[in-house]
Each structure stands twice: as C-alpha cells, then as structure tokens.
Amino acid sequence: MANFIFSVEKTNNESIVKFVTNQVLTNGSFEYGNIEEAQESPLSQQLFHLPFIKKVYITANFIAIEKYNIVEWSEIENGIKEKLESFLNEGGKLLNDTAKKTAIAVEVYAEITPNPAVMKFVSNKLLVTKDQEYKNIEEAKNSPLAQDLFKFPFVKEVFISENYISISKYDIIEWNDITMELRSFIRKYILDEKPVVLVSEEKVETTEETVVEEVNLDETSQKIVAILDEYVKPAVASDGGNILFKEYNKDTKVVSVILQGACSGCPSSTITLKNGIETMLKEMLPNQISEVVAINQ
C-alpha cells in the first residue's frame, strides 16, 4: 500500500493552497465546486463536509483547495493535511473508476520580458509545482516538454514555472519569426495532456550552482530568504524569471543569489540587482548587507 505524505504549498491566490504528495495521484484533472459535483470522488466529498471548503481541484501529484474567507489557512492547513494522509493511507478512494476528467480549455499567450533573448509563454493551466530550469537537453531528462522544446534549433534554455515557460533563444532568429510556432506547439502539447515533468524523477543538478537548503541557516540568511520570497520573487516571476538565495557571507556581508529564466543574462538584471534588491535588503536589514551579487550573471 502506498504511503501518502503531503506537504503544504502556498499559491499566488491567498484563498488557495496546494497539498503536494510524494505519489502520483492521477493522470487527469478533476475539479469540484460542491459535494453534489464530487459524487465520483469520495475524498472530495469528505472535504466538502468541512464548512470552509469552497472548491477542490485534483491533478498529477497534488490537491488544490480553495476556502471561504471565514478562517485562516494557518488555522486549518495542518488538519487538512492530516485528513488527506489518513484517508488515503487507510484505503479511502481518491476517485471512483467512473470519474470523468474535467475538460479545461487550454490557452497560451506570449509575453515579452525585459530580457530581449527571452519570451514568456503563459498558460491558463498549472504546469509544475516546482520551478524547473534547463540549460540544455541533457539536463532535461525529467521533462519531456523541455526535451521537445530543445529540438527546435533556436531554443537555447528553458525555464518552467507554475503556469508559464520562459524560453531563451539564440540570436540566429527573431522572435517575430518563431513566437507563433512555439505558442502553438506548447498549447497543443498541454491540450494533448502530455507530461510536462515526470514527477517520479528528481531533476539531477548538473551545475555547481546548487541552491542551499533552507535548513540550519543563520538568522540573517533566514531573513534574506523571507524578504526575497515575499517582495522579490513575485515581481521577477511576472517578468518570466526567478531568484534563488545561494549564501550569505557574514564576514563580508555579501549576499549571493542565482538568477533564473528571463533574469539570467538579462541586460537590465544588474540594475535590478543593485538599485532594487540590494537597496531593499540594505534598508530592511541595516548594517548587515554590503552587496548583492549574482553568481551566474
């Protein structure tokens, strides 16, 4: 019997939290707005007995739950996590055999980014639960989508986040010549329900730019990570990129970060790093920060 272990992940929507598990739940998508709609999902019916549950969404390796604003997530998320684990580990059914996948219209649109070499392709469908970055096809062993994208001769790098893909191209061609082709390819790929990443496989790090685990960090490092998560990541994500904390040198007071997606190699990233992120950290952590540097800039 599978041993389901769930972890709690916040989303950009304060009303919605994802409960991500270590197992593949389903190869389809299922969405329920009330207990009547959830007749084909015993687990969802159990959840709707809770008065604060508004909507349940099941797919791949997570269950997303939307709540009514009568309680805070901090008050209920651990209880829901335990309920999910106990129900499934005690043999409860996630879905009946007759469950029908939710038909979701797939839309993909292209967005320019501050980096002229990178285009952001945004989908109305969730793609991954954790950011994935690939510098070449060899790194993309756990992502069939990224592997197929690298077969286009002009694709240089691929960064996949929750609902978008940032693609870096070589200078041999202009975006006007390839944007529609990539947009159509990505839309059809998602529409065909092909796997974006293989959730059963861990991405093997192939560079030395390994990000530190957020455990056993000193107090200043913890504060830096919290500031980056709350104030910086949402802003850079809107531009098709990401920033990761690498390390803090308490002797030199230098903060090292890793730039991903559209932020990596962007001509304006130095200005953003110095005038934006560095200034913010210095103001919020006075006398503790001397400089912020990107080790892969």
ABEGO torsion letter per residue (X at the ends): XBBBBBBBBBBABAABBBBBBABBABABBBBBABAAAAAABAAAAAAAABAABABBBBBEABBBBBBBAABBAAAAAAAAAAAAAAAAAAGBBABBAABBBBBBBBBBBBBBBABAABBBBBBABBABABBBBBABAAAAAABAAAAAAAABAABABBBBBAABBBBBBBAABBAAAAAAAAAAAAAAAAAAGBBABBAABBBBBABAABBBBBBGBBAAAAAAAAAAAAAAAAAAAAAGBBBBBABBBAAAGBBBBBBBEAABGBAAAAAAAAAAAAAAAAAABBGABABBBBAAX
